[in-house]
Amino acid sequence: MHVSPGLTDFCSRRRSLQILVMADFVRVAVVDPYPIFREGVVQTIARAEGLTLAGEGSTIADARRLARESGADILILDISIPEGGIEAVKSIFRHSSHCKLLVLTALDDAIRVSQAIAAGARGYVLKGVTGLELVAAIKLVHEGRPYITAELASRLLMNAHSGSAQPASNLQLSYRERQILDNMCKGLTNREIAAALQLTDGTIKHYLTALFKKLDVRNRMQAIQVAKSLQKS
């Protein structure tokens, strides 16, 4: 079958134009453990002018893969996902710094917001926002501007003015918990902390269980990182 040079040139120019147009789109990947909610976000992106879907997933492994391989400009992530949290934000940002991270979650405490931003997230949006608000947040983050849901921004500002944002007071750590946290930051083991405070190993483990729950962390390293962020605040 003979194809005229004119038709070949036309098809080539059309493909080039399509590639150029797609290059102007903001590529967005979505990772959320809840299929129904994730589908809603995907549909919002599909309908939005200037956005295109780069991929979707439901696990932290998916998030790392999409941030690394999909070519996404923005990764939307729910940090309440299993194996997620602030450490996941740090890991994704550390290995895929070209992909801007936008947290979309129902977790709304001020400390977690501050930790996520400090870990590398460019935006923090609460579930319940409208599609228009989400699209606006995506585009602002893509432009390099940070975005926090208005309600959260107001709360952070009020806390800063009142001084109630001091994490140590909000967490209401006991005197003994503070002692254990301080010693843990010095690198002491459970046995060494027990000896220093004249307590048993079992008592230290009991205090650590309560401490980890208050700090919303899973291990010693995360607890130490939170403690360091509190000292800077």
Secondary structure, 3 states (H helix, E strand, C coil): CCCCHHHHHHHHHHHHHHHHHHHCCEEEEEECCCHHHHHHHHHHHHHCCCEEEEEEECCHHHHHHHHHHCCCCEEEECCCCCCCCHHHHHHHHHHCCCCEEEEEECCCCHHHHHHHHHHCCCEEEECCCCHHHHHHHHHHHHCCCCEECHHHHHHHHHHHHHCCCCHHHHHCCCHHHHHHHHHHHCCCCHHHHHHHHCCCHHHHHHHHHHHHHHHCCCCHHHHHHHHHHHHHC
